[in-house]
Amino acid sequence: MPKKYKILVPEPKSRFVRVRCPDCGNEQVVFDRATFPARCLVCGRQLVEPTGGKAKILGEVIRILG
């Protein structure tokens, strides 16, 4: 019988993250490799600072989604 090979499917390394704003406590979903600064929808504080690759998350990470 011929040997069956497992087909490898690549998975993305990026995730969506639920972040809590340190000023007002609002929870918001942001992308962990964001290329644009994400701001809190309630108070306007910057939650994500983009870098060359993975973004710097300035709020408290509550949960990693996906």
N, CA, C and O atoms as CSV, one atom per row, in Angstrom:
chain,resi,resn,atom,element,x,y,z
A,1,MET,N,N,0.835,-1.181,0.000
A,1,MET,CA,C,0.000,0.000,0.000
A,1,MET,C,C,0.879,1.243,0.000
A,1,MET,O,O,1.895,1.289,0.694
A,2,PRO,N,N,0.494,2.238,-0.769
A,2,PRO,CA,C,1.279,3.476,-0.777
A,2,PRO,C,C,1.116,4.236,0.539
A,2,PRO,O,O,0.062,4.214,1.173
A,3,LYS,N,N,2.188,4.897,0.916
A,3,LYS,CA,C,2.185,5.647,2.165
A,3,LYS,C,C,1.453,6.976,1.971
A,3,LYS,O,O,1.711,7.685,0.998
A,4,LYS,N,N,0.543,7.320,2.887
A,4,LYS,CA,C,-0.185,8.583,2.801
A,4,LYS,C,C,0.619,9.659,3.519
A,4,LYS,O,O,1.118,9.441,4.623
A,5,TYR,N,N,0.741,10.815,2.889
A,5,TYR,CA,C,1.452,11.940,3.466
A,5,TYR,C,C,0.459,12.951,3.999
A,5,TYR,O,O,-0.580,13.212,3.393
A,6,LYS,N,N,0.794,13.501,5.125
A,6,LYS,CA,C,-0.051,14.518,5.722
A,6,LYS,C,C,0.196,15.849,5.009
A,6,LYS,O,O,1.343,16.279,4.884
A,7,ILE,N,N,-0.852,16.490,4.550
A,7,ILE,CA,C,-0.730,17.763,3.863
A,7,ILE,C,C,-0.730,18.865,4.917
A,7,ILE,O,O,-1.668,18.980,5.705
A,8,LEU,N,N,0.315,19.664,4.927
A,8,LEU,CA,C,0.437,20.740,5.900
A,8,LEU,C,C,-0.236,21.996,5.363
A,8,LEU,O,O,0.051,22.438,4.250
A,9,VAL,N,N,-1.126,22.560,6.156
A,9,VAL,CA,C,-1.819,23.786,5.794
A,9,VAL,C,C,-1.281,24.894,6.692
A,9,VAL,O,O,-1.350,24.784,7.916
A,10,PRO,N,N,-0.746,25.960,6.100
A,10,PRO,CA,C,-0.189,27.027,6.942
A,10,PRO,C,C,-1.284,27.779,7.694
A,10,PRO,O,O,-2.362,28.033,7.158
A,11,GLU,N,N,-0.987,28.130,8.943
A,11,GLU,CA,C,-1.911,28.898,9.764
A,11,GLU,C,C,-1.346,30.291,9.972
A,11,GLU,O,O,-0.133,30.453,10.104
A,12,PRO,N,N,-2.201,31.292,10.002
A,12,PRO,CA,C,-1.688,32.652,10.219
A,12,PRO,C,C,-1.178,32.830,11.647
A,12,PRO,O,O,-1.703,32.233,12.586
A,13,LYS,N,N,-0.147,33.660,11.794
A,13,LYS,CA,C,0.424,33.921,13.111
A,13,LYS,C,C,-0.262,35.100,13.797
A,13,LYS,O,O,-0.076,35.323,14.993
A,14,SER,N,N,-1.045,35.844,13.045
A,14,SER,CA,C,-1.700,37.016,13.607
A,14,SER,C,C,-3.051,36.653,14.201
A,14,SER,O,O,-3.713,35.718,13.750
A,15,ARG,N,N,-3.451,37.404,15.217
A,15,ARG,CA,C,-4.689,37.129,15.940
A,15,ARG,C,C,-5.415,38.434,16.232
A,15,ARG,O,O,-4.836,39.519,16.178
A,16,PHE,N,N,-6.688,38.299,16.540
A,16,PHE,CA,C,-7.453,39.415,17.073
A,16,PHE,C,C,-7.400,39.316,18.590
A,16,PHE,O,O,-7.421,38.220,19.151
A,17,VAL,N,N,-7.331,40.470,19.252
A,17,VAL,CA,C,-7.150,40.514,20.690
A,17,VAL,C,C,-8.205,41.440,21.294
A,17,VAL,O,O,-8.466,42.521,20.765
A,18,ARG,N,N,-8.811,41.011,22.403
A,18,ARG,CA,C,-9.736,41.882,23.140
A,18,ARG,C,C,-8.918,42.642,24.168
A,18,ARG,O,O,-8.248,42.047,25.012
A,19,VAL,N,N,-8.980,43.988,24.085
A,19,VAL,CA,C,-8.155,44.863,24.910
A,19,VAL,C,C,-9.055,45.766,25.744
A,19,VAL,O,O,-10.081,46.245,25.262
A,20,ARG,N,N,-8.664,45.998,27.012
A,20,ARG,CA,C,-9.392,46.922,27.885
A,20,ARG,C,C,-8.620,48.239,27.966
A,20,ARG,O,O,-7.409,48.252,28.184
A,21,CYS,N,N,-9.336,49.334,27.787
A,21,CYS,CA,C,-8.737,50.663,27.878
A,21,CYS,C,C,-8.384,50.955,29.332
A,21,CYS,O,O,-9.221,50.757,30.213
A,22,PRO,N,N,-7.151,51.428,29.610
A,22,PRO,CA,C,-6.764,51.706,30.993
A,22,PRO,C,C,-7.456,52.930,31.588
A,22,PRO,O,O,-7.538,53.052,32.810
A,23,ASP,N,N,-7.955,53.836,30.752
A,23,ASP,CA,C,-8.599,55.048,31.262
A,23,ASP,C,C,-10.068,54.832,31.603
A,23,ASP,O,O,-10.499,55.140,32.714
A,24,CYS,N,N,-10.842,54.302,30.651
A,24,CYS,CA,C,-12.294,54.228,30.855
A,24,CYS,C,C,-12.811,52.808,31.066
A,24,CYS,O,O,-13.961,52.641,31.473
A,25,GLY,N,N,-12.003,51.778,30.803
A,25,GLY,CA,C,-12.435,50.396,31.019
A,25,GLY,C,C,-13.214,49.794,29.866
A,25,GLY,O,O,-13.724,48.680,29.983
A,26,ASN,N,N,-13.316,50.510,28.752
A,26,ASN,CA,C,-14.021,49.994,27.579
A,26,ASN,C,C,-13.244,48.839,26.970
A,26,ASN,O,O,-12.019,48.900,26.857
A,27,GLU,N,N,-13.959,47.775,26.573
A,27,GLU,CA,C,-13.322,46.628,25.926
A,27,GLU,C,C,-13.516,46.737,24.425
A,27,GLU,O,O,-14.601,47.071,23.950
A,28,GLN,N,N,-12.456,46.451,23.686
A,28,GLN,CA,C,-12.482,46.612,22.240
A,28,GLN,C,C,-11.628,45.525,21.600
A,28,GLN,O,O,-10.630,45.092,22.176
A,29,VAL,N,N,-12.023,45.086,20.410
A,29,VAL,CA,C,-11.269,44.075,19.680
A,29,VAL,C,C,-10.336,44.778,18.701
A,29,VAL,O,O,-10.774,45.599,17.894
A,30,VAL,N,N,-9.028,44.447,18.778
A,30,VAL,CA,C,-8.028,45.027,17.883
A,30,VAL,C,C,-7.200,43.902,17.265
A,30,VAL,O,O,-7.224,42.768,17.744
A,31,PHE,N,N,-6.469,44.225,16.197
A,31,PHE,CA,C,-5.616,43.281,15.492
A,31,PHE,C,C,-4.209,43.376,16.072
A,31,PHE,O,O,-3.698,44.480,16.265
A,32,ASP,N,N,-3.573,42.238,16.355
A,32,ASP,CA,C,-2.272,42.287,17.021
A,32,ASP,C,C,-1.129,42.696,16.100
A,32,ASP,O,O,-0.034,42.978,16.587
A,33,ARG,N,N,-1.342,42.737,14.809
A,33,ARG,CA,C,-0.323,43.213,13.871
A,33,ARG,C,C,-0.849,44.437,13.119
A,33,ARG,O,O,-0.727,44.543,11.898
A,34,ALA,N,N,-1.429,45.343,13.878
A,34,ALA,CA,C,-2.050,46.528,13.298
A,34,ALA,C,C,-0.998,47.433,12.660
A,34,ALA,O,O,0.112,47.565,13.176
A,35,THR,N,N,-1.350,48.050,11.543
A,35,THR,CA,C,-0.461,48.989,10.865
A,35,THR,C,C,-0.945,50.420,11.036
A,35,THR,O,O,-0.325,51.350,10.521
A,36,PHE,N,N,-2.035,50.602,11.746
A,36,PHE,CA,C,-2.604,51.920,11.985
A,36,PHE,C,C,-2.954,52.004,13.468
A,36,PHE,O,O,-3.482,51.038,14.018
A,37,PRO,N,N,-2.678,53.127,14.133
A,37,PRO,CA,C,-2.964,53.208,15.568
A,37,PRO,C,C,-4.464,53.120,15.853
A,37,PRO,O,O,-5.249,53.906,15.323
A,38,ALA,N,N,-4.856,52.160,16.694
A,38,ALA,CA,C,-6.260,51.996,17.069
A,38,ALA,C,C,-6.514,52.790,18.341
A,38,ALA,O,O,-5.719,52.754,19.279
A,39,ARG,N,N,-7.630,53.506,18.360
A,39,ARG,CA,C,-7.983,54.330,19.507
A,39,ARG,C,C,-9.251,53.802,20.161
A,39,ARG,O,O,-10.066,53.141,19.518
A,40,CYS,N,N,-9.410,54.102,21.451
A,40,CYS,CA,C,-10.605,53.721,22.191
A,40,CYS,C,C,-11.796,54.481,21.614
A,40,CYS,O,O,-11.702,55.674,21.326
A,41,LEU,N,N,-12.898,53.790,21.451
A,41,LEU,CA,C,-14.080,54.412,20.866
A,41,LEU,C,C,-14.792,55.344,21.845
A,41,LEU,O,O,-15.573,56.197,21.423
A,42,VAL,N,N,-14.536,55.194,23.136
A,42,VAL,CA,C,-15.218,56.008,24.145
A,42,VAL,C,C,-14.408,57.258,24.490
A,42,VAL,O,O,-14.916,58.375,24.389
A,43,CYS,N,N,-13.142,57.069,24.898
A,43,CYS,CA,C,-12.357,58.213,25.377
A,43,CYS,C,C,-11.308,58.695,24.372
A,43,CYS,O,O,-10.790,59.802,24.520
A,44,GLY,N,N,-10.986,57.905,23.369
A,44,GLY,CA,C,-10.040,58.335,22.342
A,44,GLY,C,C,-8.584,58.036,22.639
A,44,GLY,O,O,-7.712,58.463,21.882
A,45,ARG,N,N,-8.288,57.318,23.711
A,45,ARG,CA,C,-6.894,56.979,24.028
A,45,ARG,C,C,-6.373,55.933,23.051
A,45,ARG,O,O,-7.115,55.043,22.637
A,46,GLN,N,N,-5.103,56.037,22.684
A,46,GLN,CA,C,-4.487,55.096,21.759
A,46,GLN,C,C,-4.264,53.758,22.456
A,46,GLN,O,O,-3.628,53.700,23.508
A,47,LEU,N,N,-4.791,52.680,21.866
A,47,LEU,CA,C,-4.676,51.346,22.440
A,47,LEU,C,C,-3.587,50.519,21.778
A,47,LEU,O,O,-3.014,49.633,22.411
A,48,VAL,N,N,-3.292,50.798,20.505
A,48,VAL,CA,C,-2.315,50.008,19.755
A,48,VAL,C,C,-1.343,50.952,19.067
A,48,VAL,O,O,-1.745,51.888,18.375
A,49,GLU,N,N,-0.048,50.690,19.271
A,49,GLU,CA,C,0.995,51.467,18.603
A,49,GLU,C,C,1.649,50.578,17.547
A,49,GLU,O,O,2.273,49.574,17.893
A,50,PRO,N,N,1.518,50.928,16.265
A,50,PRO,CA,C,2.087,50.069,15.230
A,50,PRO,C,C,3.615,50.113,15.230
A,50,PRO,O,O,4.225,51.157,15.461
A,51,THR,N,N,4.209,48.959,14.968
A,51,THR,CA,C,5.659,48.847,14.802
A,51,THR,C,C,5.881,48.194,13.436
A,51,THR,O,O,4.957,48.130,12.626
A,52,GLY,N,N,7.058,47.724,13.183
A,52,GLY,CA,C,7.333,47.109,11.898
A,52,GLY,C,C,6.611,45.793,11.684
A,52,GLY,O,O,6.300,45.443,10.545
A,53,GLY,N,N,6.338,45.064,12.738
A,53,GLY,CA,C,5.670,43.772,12.637
A,53,GLY,C,C,4.508,43.699,13.596
A,53,GLY,O,O,3.423,44.212,13.320
A,54,LYS,N,N,4.740,43.054,14.733
A,54,LYS,CA,C,3.695,42.930,15.743
A,54,LYS,C,C,3.513,44.267,16.457
A,54,LYS,O,O,4.489,44.906,16.848
A,55,ALA,N,N,2.267,44.684,16.622
A,55,ALA,CA,C,1.983,45.984,17.216
A,55,ALA,C,C,2.170,45.949,18.732
A,55,ALA,O,O,2.008,44.906,19.365
A,56,LYS,N,N,2.512,47.098,19.301
A,56,LYS,CA,C,2.658,47.218,20.749
A,56,LYS,C,C,1.282,47.564,21.316
A,56,LYS,O,O,0.715,48.603,20.980
A,57,ILE,N,N,0.746,46.699,22.173
A,57,ILE,CA,C,-0.573,46.904,22.746
A,57,ILE,C,C,-0.412,47.669,24.049
A,57,ILE,O,O,0.272,47.212,24.965
A,58,LEU,N,N,-1.051,48.847,24.130
A,58,LEU,CA,C,-0.885,49.726,25.272
A,58,LEU,C,C,-1.923,49.504,26.353
A,58,LEU,O,O,-1.750,49.976,27.476
A,59,GLY,N,N,-3.007,48.791,26.037
A,59,GLY,CA,C,-4.028,48.490,27.033
A,59,GLY,C,C,-3.803,47.118,27.642
A,59,GLY,O,O,-2.794,46.464,27.379
A,60,GLU,N,N,-4.755,46.693,28.460
A,60,GLU,CA,C,-4.671,45.378,29.106
A,60,GLU,C,C,-5.306,44.325,28.193
A,60,GLU,O,O,-6.464,44.458,27.796
A,61,VAL,N,N,-4.542,43.279,27.863
A,61,VAL,CA,C,-5.046,42.198,27.028
A,61,VAL,C,C,-5.944,41.317,27.887
A,61,VAL,O,O,-5.508,40.759,28.894
A,62,ILE,N,N,-7.211,41.199,27.474
A,62,ILE,CA,C,-8.167,40.395,28.219
A,62,ILE,C,C,-8.201,38.976,27.678
A,62,ILE,O,O,-8.175,38.008,28.439
A,63,ARG,N,N,-8.259,38.861,26.350
A,63,ARG,CA,C,-8.420,37.537,25.741
A,63,ARG,C,C,-7.896,37.559,24.320
A,63,ARG,O,O,-8.058,38.551,23.609
A,64,ILE,N,N,-7.270,36.472,23.905
A,64,ILE,CA,C,-6.829,36.313,22.524
A,64,ILE,C,C,-7.908,35.526,21.793
A,64,ILE,O,O,-8.250,34.417,22.204
A,65,LEU,N,N,-8.440,36.076,20.732
A,65,LEU,CA,C,-9.542,35.466,19.993
A,65,LEU,C,C,-9.001,34.646,18.834
A,65,LEU,O,O,-7.960,34.966,18.262
A,66,GLY,N,N,-9.718,33.590,18.497
A,66,GLY,CA,C,-9.349,32.771,17.344
A,66,GLY,C,C,-8.299,31.825,17.669
A,66,GLY,O,O,-7.871,31.058,16.807
